[in-house]
Amino acid sequence: MHFTDIFIRRPVLSVVVSLVILVLGLKAFLSLPVRQYPETQNAVVTISTAYPGASPETIAGFITTPLEKAVAQASGIDYMTSSSTLGYSTINVNLRLNYDTSKSLAEIITLVNSVKNQMPADSQASVINISIGDTFGSMMLSFMSDQLPANKITDYLIRVVQPQIQAVEGVQNAEIMGEKRFAVRVWLKPDKLAAYGLTASDVSTALTTNNYLSAVGTTKGQMVQVNLLASTNLQSVDAFKTLVVKASNGAYVRLADIADIELGAENYGYKVMSNGKSAVMISVEVSPSANVLEVIDRVRAVLPGIQRQLPQGLKGEVAYDATKYINNSIGEVESTLIEAMLIVVFVIFLFLGSPRAVVIPVLTIPLSLVGAGIFMMIFGFTINLLTLLSLVLAIGLVVDDAIIVVENVSRHLEEGKSPTEAAIQGARELGSPIIAMTLVLVAVYVPIGFMGGLTGALFTEFAFTLVGTVVISAVVALTLSPMMASRMLRSHHDTKSALERRIV
C-alpha cells in the first residue's frame, strides 16, 4: 500500500494534518516580529574625545590619528570614518555584518586605553558607545516653546521625559538631539585682562582650583561621630561673579571684573529645527530583536501622559514615525498578495472548468502560505518586505502540485473508475514526481540563502521562506488534495454543466 492511500482511506487523518499546519502557522505568524527589512547586526562603535579649545588641526594630529592607528588593529572592522572639529574628535567604527560585537568592542576598548598616555594632558577621556541595528530613530519627538529657552527644555527632557521613554519595553535608546545642557558661560574681556595683568590660563586655573567637588569625611570622638560637610563647588552665577581670580596687596580681582558671566548652554555650535522653529528632539531607537510596530505603539501610549505633564508653554509632538512607512509598504505587499491569489484562482477555473475542481488547489494556497510561518519561526525570521515578497512569488508555485493531482484524478474518472479508486491510483502515480518537483525547487532556492555579505543577509529569509512554502504545499498535495479529490470529484460524463462544457 502506497503512503498516500492512508490519507485517502482515513480522511480524518489528512484533515488533522492540515489543521496542525494551519494552527501552528497562525500561531507563528501572530508571534513573529514585524520589520521593514530583515534583521542585520550592523554594529557601529563610536569613539568620542573632547579637547576643549583645540583647533581641528590639533584634534586631527594629536587625538584622531593616534586613535585611528590603534583601533585599526581590532578584528571585525569593515571600515572607519572620522571627523575632527573644534574641540571634538569622533571616530565611527563600522563592524562587519553579523560579526561578534562583544569581541570587537572589548578589543577596541583595550586599544583605546593603550594610547591614552599619548593624548594631550588637557584632553578628556574617550567615550566609547556601540549601537546595534538601526542607527536612526524609528520615531522622532519634537519639543518646542516660545517662552522657555533650549537649556531649560533640555533639562526637563533629561529629568522627566527621557527616563519614561527609555523605560518602555523594546526601546534601546532615547537620544536627545539638539540638546543644550546648562552651563555657566564666562565671556572674557581682553582689555580688562590686559589691565589687570591676567591671561586666559590664569582664569582657567582659578576656576579649576576654586570650583571642585571634595569629600571632607568625618571626625570621631569616643562617643560621637560627626559627618563633615563643606561646599567646595560654585552653584550659582552670583557665586562665580565673586570668585577671586587674583589677589595683590589686599586688593582682589574678581571674575565679574574681567568677564561677563551668564547661565547658558554647553554648546552653541548647532541646533535642531522642526517645522521651521528651533526645537529639542528625542530620537527613539528600537532594539534589533523587538517588533518596531509594537514598540512604537507602546511609546504612543505613554505620550498623552507626558504631554499632560509638560510645563506651561512647552509643546511636544511626533515629528517622524517610521511605522507609517512600514505599514504602507506591508499594506502594498498584502494587496499584491490578494490580487495574485485572485488571478491564480481565475486562471485555474478557466483551465479546469469545474468549481469543484477549483476548490481543491485553491485551499492549498492559504494553507501553504500560513504553513510557511512554521519555518519562519524555526529559523528566527521576521515578517518583512522580503518574506512577504517570497509569499507573493510562492502563490504560483504552491498550486502546481495540487493542480496536477486534480487533473490526474480527473483523467482516471474519465476512464470509468470510481472517485476513490481514481484518487488512490492518481495519488500513487504522482507521489514520486511531486517529491522530485519539490526537491528541484528547494535545490534552486536554497543556495540563495547561503550567500554572504549584505545580499545574503537580505535574501536569506526570502529564500528559506520560499522553500518552506513549497515544502508545505507538497505535504498538502500528498495528504489533503487526494482525499478531497476522492470526495468532491465526480465522473465528468454525468456531471458536466453547460458552463464546464463551454470552458473545457
C-alpha positions as CSV (number, residue, x, y, z in Angstrom):
1,M,0.0,0.0,0.0
2,H,1.3,3.4,-1.0
3,F,1.6,6.0,1.8
4,T,-0.9,8.3,0.1
5,D,-3.6,5.6,0.4
6,I,-3.6,6.1,4.1
7,F,-4.8,9.7,3.8
8,I,-7.5,8.8,1.2
9,R,-8.9,5.9,3.2
10,R,-8.6,7.9,6.5
11,P,-9.9,11.4,5.7
12,V,-9.8,12.4,9.4
13,L,-6.0,11.9,9.4
14,S,-5.5,14.2,6.4
15,V,-7.8,16.8,7.9
16,V,-5.9,16.7,11.2
17,V,-2.5,17.1,9.4
18,S,-3.8,20.2,7.6
19,L,-5.3,21.6,10.8
20,V,-2.0,21.1,12.6
21,I,-0.2,23.0,9.8
22,L,-2.9,25.8,10.0
23,V,-2.8,26.2,13.7
24,L,1.0,26.2,14.0
25,G,1.3,28.5,11.1
26,L,-1.2,31.0,12.6
27,K,0.5,30.8,16.0
28,A,3.9,31.5,14.3
29,F,2.6,34.5,12.3
30,L,1.0,36.1,15.4
31,S,4.2,35.8,17.4
32,L,6.7,36.9,14.7
33,P,8.1,40.4,15.0
34,V,7.4,42.9,12.2
35,R,10.2,44.8,10.5
36,Q,10.6,46.8,7.3
37,Y,13.7,44.7,6.3
38,P,15.4,41.5,7.6
39,E,17.3,41.9,10.9
40,T,21.0,42.5,10.4
41,Q,23.7,43.0,13.1
42,N,25.3,46.1,11.6
43,A,27.0,47.5,14.7
44,V,28.8,50.8,14.9
45,V,31.3,51.7,17.6
46,T,31.6,55.4,18.2
47,I,34.7,56.8,20.0
48,S,34.3,60.4,21.1
49,T,37.1,62.5,22.6
50,A,36.8,66.1,23.8
51,Y,39.7,68.6,23.9
52,P,38.1,72.0,24.7
53,G,39.6,74.9,22.8
54,A,41.8,72.9,20.4
55,S,41.7,73.6,16.7
56,P,40.5,70.9,14.2
57,E,44.1,70.5,13.0
58,T,45.3,69.9,16.6
59,I,42.5,67.4,17.2
60,A,43.3,65.5,14.0
61,G,47.0,65.3,14.6
62,F,47.1,64.5,18.3
63,I,43.9,62.7,19.0
64,T,42.1,61.4,15.9
65,T,45.1,60.0,14.1
66,P,46.7,58.1,17.1
67,L,43.3,56.6,18.0
68,E,42.6,55.5,14.4
69,K,46.0,53.8,14.1
70,A,45.4,51.9,17.3
71,V,41.8,51.0,16.7
72,A,42.5,49.7,13.1
73,Q,44.3,46.7,14.7
74,A,41.0,45.4,16.1
75,S,39.4,42.4,14.3
76,G,35.9,42.5,12.6
77,I,36.2,46.1,11.3
78,D,34.6,46.8,7.9
79,Y,35.6,50.5,7.6
80,M,36.1,53.6,9.7
81,T,35.2,57.2,9.4
82,S,36.3,60.1,11.5
83,S,35.7,63.9,11.9
84,S,37.8,66.4,13.8
85,T,36.1,69.6,14.7
86,L,36.8,72.5,17.1
87,G,37.5,70.8,20.4
88,Y,36.0,67.4,19.5
89,S,37.1,64.2,17.8
90,T,34.6,61.5,16.6
91,I,35.6,58.1,15.1
92,N,32.9,55.8,13.8
93,V,34.0,52.1,13.5
94,N,31.6,50.1,11.3
95,L,31.9,46.4,12.1
96,R,31.4,43.6,9.6
97,L,27.9,42.4,9.1
98,N,26.7,40.0,11.8
99,Y,30.2,40.0,13.4
100,D,30.6,39.2,17.2
101,T,30.1,42.8,18.6
102,S,31.3,41.8,22.1
103,K,34.6,40.6,20.9
104,S,35.3,43.7,18.7
105,L,34.1,46.1,21.5
106,A,36.5,44.5,24.0
107,E,39.4,44.8,21.6
108,I,38.6,48.4,20.7
109,I,38.4,49.4,24.4
110,T,41.8,47.8,25.1
111,L,43.4,49.5,22.1
112,V,42.0,52.9,23.0
113,N,43.3,52.6,26.5
114,S,46.8,51.6,25.2
115,V,47.2,55.1,23.6
116,K,45.7,57.1,26.5
117,N,49.2,58.2,27.6
118,Q,49.8,59.7,24.1
119,M,46.8,62.1,24.4
120,P,47.3,65.7,25.4
121,A,47.2,66.4,29.1
122,D,44.1,68.6,29.0
123,S,42.1,66.3,26.8
124,Q,39.2,64.3,28.3
125,A,38.9,60.6,28.4
126,S,37.5,58.9,25.3
127,V,33.8,57.9,25.5
128,I,33.0,54.6,23.6
129,N,29.5,53.8,22.6
130,I,28.1,51.0,20.5
131,S,24.8,51.0,18.5
132,I,23.4,47.8,17.0
133,G,20.8,47.7,14.3
134,D,19.2,50.9,13.1
135,T,21.3,53.9,13.9
136,F,18.4,56.2,13.0
137,G,15.5,56.5,15.3
138,S,12.1,54.9,14.4
139,M,10.3,57.8,16.0
140,M,11.3,61.5,16.5
141,L,9.6,63.5,19.2
142,S,9.8,67.3,18.9
143,F,9.6,69.7,21.8
144,M,9.2,73.4,21.2
145,S,8.5,76.6,23.2
146,D,8.2,80.3,22.5
147,Q,8.7,81.0,26.2
148,L,11.3,78.6,27.5
149,P,15.0,78.6,26.3
150,A,16.6,75.5,24.9
151,N,18.6,74.8,28.0
152,K,15.5,74.6,30.3
153,I,13.7,72.4,27.7
154,T,16.8,70.1,27.7
155,D,16.9,69.9,31.4
156,Y,13.2,69.0,31.7
157,L,13.6,66.3,29.0
158,I,16.6,64.7,30.7
159,R,15.0,64.7,34.1
160,V,11.4,63.8,33.3
161,V,10.7,62.7,29.7
162,Q,13.8,60.7,28.7
163,P,13.5,58.2,31.6
164,Q,9.8,57.5,30.8
165,I,10.6,56.7,27.1
166,Q,13.6,54.6,27.9
167,A,11.5,52.6,30.3
168,V,9.2,51.5,27.5
169,E,9.7,47.8,26.7
170,G,11.7,47.4,23.4
171,V,13.2,50.8,23.4
172,Q,17.0,50.6,23.0
173,N,17.8,54.3,23.5
174,A,16.1,57.6,23.7
175,E,18.7,60.1,22.4
176,I,18.2,63.8,22.9
177,M,19.1,65.7,19.7
178,G,19.8,69.4,19.7
179,E,20.3,69.4,23.4
180,K,21.5,72.5,25.3
181,R,22.7,71.4,28.7
182,F,23.0,74.0,31.5
183,A,26.5,75.5,31.7
184,V,27.9,78.7,33.2
185,R,29.4,80.7,30.3
186,V,32.3,83.0,31.2
187,W,33.0,85.6,28.4
188,L,36.4,87.2,29.0
189,K,37.1,90.8,28.2
190,P,40.6,91.1,26.7
191,D,41.0,94.7,27.6
192,K,40.2,94.0,31.3
193,L,42.6,91.1,31.3
194,A,45.4,93.2,30.0
195,A,44.6,96.0,32.5
196,Y,44.9,93.6,35.5
197,G,47.9,91.7,34.0
198,L,46.0,88.4,33.7
199,T,45.7,85.8,30.9
200,A,43.0,83.3,30.0
201,S,45.1,80.4,31.6
202,D,45.1,82.4,34.9
203,V,41.3,82.5,34.8
204,S,41.1,78.8,33.9
205,T,43.4,77.9,36.8
206,A,41.3,80.0,39.2
207,L,38.2,78.2,38.1
208,T,39.7,74.8,38.4
209,T,41.2,75.3,41.9
210,N,38.2,77.1,43.4
211,N,35.3,75.1,41.8
212,Y,35.6,71.4,42.6
213,L,34.0,68.6,44.5
214,S,35.7,67.3,47.6
215,A,34.6,64.8,50.2
216,V,35.6,66.1,53.6
217,G,34.9,63.0,55.6
218,T,34.1,62.5,59.3
219,T,35.5,63.2,62.7
220,K,35.2,60.8,65.6
221,G,35.4,61.0,69.3
222,Q,35.0,58.4,72.0
223,M,31.2,58.7,71.9
224,V,30.4,60.9,69.0
225,Q,30.9,60.7,65.2
226,V,30.2,63.9,63.1
227,N,30.0,64.0,59.4
228,L,31.9,67.0,58.0
229,L,30.3,68.9,55.1
230,A,31.8,71.6,53.0
231,S,30.6,73.5,50.0
232,T,33.6,73.3,47.6
233,N,31.8,73.9,44.3
234,L,30.1,77.0,43.0
235,Q,26.3,76.6,42.3
236,S,25.1,80.0,41.1
237,V,26.0,82.7,38.7
238,D,26.5,85.2,41.6
239,A,29.0,82.8,43.2
240,F,31.0,82.7,40.0
241,K,30.9,86.5,39.8
242,T,32.5,86.8,43.3
243,L,35.2,84.2,42.6
244,V,38.7,85.7,43.3
245,V,41.0,85.4,40.3
246,K,43.9,87.5,41.7
247,A,44.9,89.0,45.0
248,S,47.6,91.6,45.4
249,N,48.4,93.9,48.4
250,G,45.0,93.4,49.8
251,A,43.2,94.1,46.6
252,Y,41.1,91.4,44.9
253,V,40.3,90.9,41.2
254,R,37.1,89.0,40.9
255,L,35.7,87.2,37.9
256,A,33.0,89.7,37.4
257,D,35.7,92.5,36.9
258,I,37.2,90.8,33.8
259,A,34.3,88.8,32.3
260,D,30.6,88.6,31.7
261,I,29.0,85.6,33.4
262,E,25.7,84.0,32.4
263,L,23.8,80.7,32.8
264,G,23.7,79.4,29.2
265,A,24.4,76.1,27.4
266,E,27.4,73.9,26.8
267,N,27.3,74.2,23.1
268,Y,26.0,76.8,20.6
269,G,27.5,75.2,17.5
270,Y,24.4,73.5,16.2
271,K,20.6,73.5,16.6
272,V,17.7,71.4,15.5
273,M,14.7,72.8,13.6
274,S,11.2,71.4,13.4
275,N,8.6,73.0,11.1
276,G,10.9,76.0,10.8
277,K,11.2,76.5,14.5
278,S,14.0,75.8,16.9
279,A,13.4,72.6,18.9
280,V,14.8,69.9,21.0
281,M,14.1,66.3,19.8
282,I,14.2,62.8,21.2
283,S,15.1,60.1,18.8
284,V,13.6,56.7,19.8
285,E,15.7,53.8,18.7
286,V,14.1,50.3,18.9
287,S,16.0,47.2,19.9
288,P,17.0,45.0,17.0
289,S,15.1,42.0,18.3
290,A,11.9,43.9,19.1
291,N,8.8,44.4,17.0
292,V,9.1,48.0,15.9
293,L,5.3,48.4,15.4
294,E,4.5,47.2,18.9
295,V,7.3,49.3,20.5
296,I,6.2,52.5,18.7
297,D,2.6,51.7,19.8
298,R,3.8,51.5,23.4
299,V,5.6,54.8,23.1
300,R,2.5,56.4,21.6
301,A,0.5,55.0,24.6
302,V,2.7,56.9,27.1
303,L,2.8,60.2,25.1
304,P,-0.5,61.6,26.3
305,G,0.7,61.3,29.9
306,I,4.0,63.0,29.0
307,Q,2.1,65.8,27.2
308,R,-0.2,66.4,30.2
309,Q,2.9,66.9,32.4
310,L,4.7,69.4,30.2
311,P,5.3,72.8,31.7
312,Q,3.2,75.7,30.5
313,G,4.5,77.0,27.2
314,L,6.2,73.7,26.2
315,K,4.6,71.7,23.3
316,G,5.5,68.2,22.3
317,E,4.5,66.4,19.1
318,V,5.5,63.5,16.9
319,A,7.8,64.8,14.1
320,Y,8.5,61.5,12.4
321,D,7.1,58.0,12.7
322,A,8.8,55.2,10.6
323,T,5.9,52.8,11.3
324,K,3.7,54.7,8.9
325,Y,6.1,53.9,6.0
326,I,6.4,50.2,7.2
327,N,2.6,49.8,7.4
328,N,2.2,51.4,4.0
329,S,4.9,49.1,2.5
330,I,3.4,46.0,4.1
331,G,-0.1,47.1,3.0
332,E,1.0,47.3,-0.6
333,V,2.6,43.8,-0.4
334,E,-0.6,42.4,1.2
335,S,-2.8,43.9,-1.5
336,T,-0.5,42.4,-4.1
337,L,-0.8,39.1,-2.3
338,I,-4.6,39.2,-2.5
339,E,-4.5,40.3,-6.2
340,A,-2.2,37.4,-7.1
341,M,-4.4,34.9,-5.3
342,L,-7.5,36.1,-7.2
343,I,-5.7,35.9,-10.6
344,V,-4.4,32.4,-9.9
345,V,-7.9,31.3,-8.9
346,F,-9.4,32.7,-12.1
347,V,-6.8,31.1,-14.3
348,I,-7.3,27.7,-12.5
349,F,-11.0,28.0,-13.1
350,L,-10.5,28.7,-16.8
351,F,-8.4,25.6,-17.3
352,L,-10.2,23.2,-15.0
353,G,-13.7,24.4,-15.7
354,S,-15.3,22.8,-12.7
355,P,-15.9,24.8,-9.5
356,R,-15.5,21.5,-7.5
357,A,-12.1,21.0,-9.0
358,V,-11.1,24.6,-8.4
359,V,-11.8,24.4,-4.6
360,I,-9.0,21.7,-4.1
361,P,-6.0,23.7,-5.4
362,V,-7.4,27.0,-4.1
363,L,-7.4,25.6,-0.5
364,T,-3.7,24.8,-1.0
365,I,-2.7,28.5,-1.4
366,P,-3.7,29.9,2.1
367,L,-2.7,26.6,3.8
368,S,0.8,26.7,2.3
369,L,1.3,30.3,2.9
370,V,0.2,30.1,6.6
371,G,2.3,26.9,7.0
372,A,5.4,28.8,5.9
373,G,5.2,30.7,9.2
374,I,6.3,27.4,10.9
375,F,9.7,27.6,9.0
376,M,10.0,31.3,9.7
377,M,9.6,30.8,13.4
378,I,12.1,27.9,13.5
379,F,14.7,29.9,11.7
380,G,14.0,33.1,13.7
381,F,12.8,35.1,10.7
382,T,10.6,38.2,10.8
383,I,7.7,39.4,8.8
384,N,9.2,42.0,6.5
385,L,9.1,43.1,2.9
386,L,11.3,40.3,1.6
387,T,9.5,37.4,3.4
388,L,6.2,38.8,2.2
389,L,7.6,39.1,-1.3
390,S,8.6,35.4,-1.2
391,L,5.0,34.6,-0.3
392,V,3.7,36.5,-3.3
393,L,6.1,34.6,-5.5
394,A,5.1,31.3,-3.9
395,I,1.5,31.7,-4.9
396,G,2.1,30.5,-8.4
397,L,4.3,27.6,-7.2
398,V,2.2,26.1,-4.4
399,V,-0.8,25.4,-6.6
400,D,1.1,23.3,-9.1
401,D,1.2,20.1,-7.1
402,A,-2.5,20.3,-6.2
403,I,-3.5,21.0,-9.8
404,I,-1.7,18.0,-11.3
405,V,-3.3,15.8,-8.6
406,V,-6.7,17.0,-9.6
407,E,-6.0,16.6,-13.3
408,N,-4.7,13.1,-12.8
409,V,-7.6,12.0,-10.7
410,S,-10.0,13.6,-13.3
411,R,-8.3,11.5,-16.0
412,H,-8.9,8.3,-14.1
413,L,-12.5,9.3,-13.6
414,E,-13.0,9.8,-17.3
415,E,-11.7,6.2,-17.7
416,G,-14.6,5.0,-15.7
417,K,-13.1,4.5,-12.3
418,S,-14.9,5.4,-9.1
419,P,-13.8,8.6,-7.2
420,T,-12.0,6.6,-4.5
421,E,-10.2,4.3,-7.0
422,A,-9.3,7.3,-9.2
423,A,-7.9,9.2,-6.2
424,I,-5.8,6.3,-5.0
425,Q,-4.4,5.5,-8.4
426,G,-3.8,9.1,-9.3
427,A,-2.0,9.9,-6.0
428,R,0.2,6.7,-6.3
429,E,1.3,7.8,-9.8
430,L,2.2,11.4,-8.6
431,G,3.8,10.7,-5.2
432,S,7.4,10.4,-6.5
433,P,7.0,13.2,-9.2
434,I,5.7,15.7,-6.6
435,I,8.6,14.9,-4.2
436,A,11.0,15.3,-7.1
437,M,9.5,18.6,-8.1
438,T,9.8,19.8,-4.6
439,L,13.4,18.8,-4.3
440,V,14.2,20.6,-7.5
441,L,12.6,23.8,-6.3
442,V,14.4,23.5,-3.0
443,A,17.7,23.0,-4.8
444,V,17.1,26.1,-6.8
445,Y,16.3,28.5,-3.9
446,V,18.4,27.1,-1.0
447,P,21.8,28.4,-2.5
448,I,20.5,31.9,-2.3
449,G,20.2,31.5,1.5
450,F,23.9,30.8,1.8
451,M,25.2,33.9,0.0
452,G,27.4,36.2,2.0
453,G,27.6,39.9,2.6
454,L,24.6,42.3,2.7
455,T,22.9,40.5,-0.2
456,G,23.0,37.2,1.7
457,A,21.7,38.9,4.9
458,L,18.8,40.3,3.0
459,F,17.8,37.4,0.8
460,T,18.4,34.5,3.3
461,E,14.9,35.0,4.7
462,F,13.4,35.4,1.2
463,A,14.9,32.1,0.1
464,F,14.1,29.9,3.1
465,T,10.6,31.3,3.4
466,L,10.0,30.3,-0.2
467,V,11.5,26.9,0.4
468,G,9.3,26.4,3.4
469,T,6.2,27.3,1.4
470,V,7.0,24.9,-1.3
471,V,7.6,22.1,1.2
472,I,4.3,22.7,2.9
473,S,2.5,22.7,-0.5
474,A,4.0,19.3,-1.3
475,V,2.8,17.9,2.0
476,V,-0.7,19.3,1.4
477,A,-0.7,17.9,-2.2
478,L,0.1,14.4,-0.9
479,T,-2.3,14.4,2.0
480,L,-5.3,16.7,1.7
481,S,-5.6,17.1,-2.1
482,P,-6.1,13.4,-2.9
483,M,-8.6,13.0,-0.1
484,M,-10.6,16.0,-1.2
485,A,-10.5,14.7,-4.8
486,S,-12.0,11.4,-3.8
487,R,-14.9,13.2,-2.0
488,M,-15.5,16.1,-4.3
489,L,-14.8,15.0,-7.9
490,R,-17.3,13.0,-9.9
491,S,-17.5,11.4,-13.3
492,H,-17.3,14.1,-16.0
493,H,-19.8,12.2,-18.2
494,D,-22.6,12.6,-15.7
495,T,-21.9,15.9,-14.0
496,K,-20.6,18.3,-16.6
497,S,-22.6,21.5,-16.6
498,A,-23.2,23.8,-19.5
499,L,-20.5,26.2,-18.1
500,E,-18.0,23.4,-17.8
501,R,-18.6,22.2,-21.4
502,R,-18.2,25.7,-22.6
503,I,-14.9,26.3,-20.8
504,V,-13.4,22.9,-21.3
